[in-house]
Amino acid sequence: MRVALLFILIFLSELCLSQVQNKTEIYSRISENDYWGYVDNRTKEIKIPLGKYKFMNPLDQENMILAKKDDKEGYIDINDNILIPFIYNDLSVFSDNGLAIAQIKDKFGAINRKGEVLIPFIYDRLNYFYKSGLSKIVKNGKYGFVDKTGKEIVSPIYNSVDQSMNDSILFVKNKEKWAIFNNEGKQLTDYIFDNHAEEVIVKPKNSFGNGTTYFIDGSMKLSKNGKIGFLDKNLKEVLEFGKYDNVLIFNQKGLAIVEDKSKYGIINSKGQIALDIIYDSISNDGLYGNKLETFVIKKDGKLKLLSEDLISISGDKWLKSINFREAVVENDQYILLFEVEDFNKKKGILTSDGRELVKIENEDVFLVNENKIAVIKKNKKIYLFNIIQKTLSNTEFTNYYHSTDEGFIILKKNKLFGVVDTLGITKIPPIYGAIEAVYNRQNNFIVKKNKKFGIIDINQKIIVPIEYSSISNWVEYGPKEHIVTKNGLSGLITREGQISIPCIYKDFSYANGYFFVSQRGKFGAVDKLNNQLIPFEYDELKFNWSDFYFNYENKPITIAVIKKGERMLIDLKNNIIKTNLSQEEWDKFGLY
């Protein structure tokens, strides 16, 4: 009977999901000019026309659409029938318990799919309902919890509260200490903890996460009077508070780094020693503050990389340096990559699952192209190893220089630069004194040959002749085009290689569409098509660059100029704003 019932529940669940997916496939949202509507994909009939709703959510599992109309929110169906009136300042999607959080003016409550108010609009804040069935509430600056019937499980009289997505306990703060309650509002401990337990993301295999929990492998970490210990799910102490000087967060295996008398080791979630407390340091730091499942241990200046099960990934070998780079997806699994170097100055790449992906025998190794390619230098020659395909390619080059977003790699040979693709095939031979990828158009390259610069594409087609003494790449707040210099004079060339401003100007400066230049000893300004914006009649010209980009008060932009010995202020249309500028006023220009 149980098996049959389980089959029926799974069947109904899959049927419901299929119906939602089918509805989603049948109808699509459309938008234009900040308005939203719906179209029937089968007949192309407009079901909900544009011009009425400022936003619309996708159809939910009950075929209801959250929409915004005239700064109010409500729900409609696909035929534009109003299901819940547009009276709310803010309205959420429906949670699993069938409630949506709603706001009227500055108060929050909750309604069901019929629009009936189940939680009155008396709260200053009402959070999303978690698996516990409870929502955090704020009322008059105090915190508590309410259930889906509107019953206050924990009265809003406390300084702070906390809950995780998946657990059946709550943390409540009274004055400066925290206590633990159950989901029915019963107090389980005294107010003895310094803080609530840290929430960690539940990470099933090959998943980014499945909610949060206080417990890893059955234990949670807490602090009491400044001393750290572990409690299990029955709130029984499994690691005595204060046994160690410090205890860091668990990994997904329930392992935690501990510090005792300036030495480090690892314990499990039961408080048992998993790695002796004899190391100078242990870290599991990743990028951007994230924590890894692997550990780097250090002793007497030597390093080892341990897996999440505390198995040495580098075997018996101690290493000089270990650098985590990033994760890659391999056979639907997330694999961490580490660039390592031994004490013989040999480098390689190790993986979090214990493989020596690139043997530790090379002069240099580093990852490029979103960590899909390892550039290897061995015996003064460059090789490319494809991390995903596990293929090794030879090149004719001897040194690495740079990689591009388009997957090309700039290399060096005998002090000259060239470009290869990810298979190691030479696309641009090593005949240039310098190569730099053009920003946001990295199939094109600024090249230098015989002390002159130009631009070519990956097929060696010349975009800009190699005849200029300098060519600019894109810089923030600079023009999209290339500023070029030839015979001491500057001009502008488009990314397609067309001359926009000929090389006839000196003192070439740019600010938000204005090119401030000089010609035959006189200063003025032109636009990118060389149309004159300010006539060439000034002996000197100064402006403040920040006025063009950080003019938050929208003040008129002025330029300081000198004409026939007189200092003046002009605007961008060459109107005189002020004459007889003092030295102090003049000195305020050209600073930034």
Secondary structure, DSSP 8 states (H G I E B T S, - for coil): -HHHHHHHHHHHHHHHHHHHHHHHHHEEEEEETTEEEEEETTT--EEEEEEEESEE----TTS-EEEEETTEEEEE-TT--EEEEEEESEE----TTS-EEEEETTEEEEE-TT--EEEEEEESEE----TTSEEEEEETTEEEEEETTS-EEEEEEESEEE--SS-SEEEEEETTEEEEEETTS-B-S-S-BSS----EE---TT-S---EES-BTTEEEEEETTEEEEEETT--EEE-TTSSSEE----TTS-EEEEETTEEEEE-TTS-EEEEEEESEEEEE-GGG-EEEEEEEEETTEEEEE-TTS-BTTTT--BSEEEEEEEEEETTEEEEEEEEE-TTS-EEEEETTS-EEEEEEESEEEEETTTTEEEEEETTEEEEEETTTTEEEE-S-SEEEEE-TTS-EEEEETTEEEEE-TT--EEEEEEESEEEEETTEEEEEEEEETTEEEEEETT--EEEEEEESEE----TTS-SSEEEEETTEEEEE-TTS-EEEEEEEEEEEEETTEEEEEETTEEEEE-TT--EEEEEEESEEE--HHHHH--TT----EEEEEETTEEEEEETT--EEEES--HHHHHTSS--
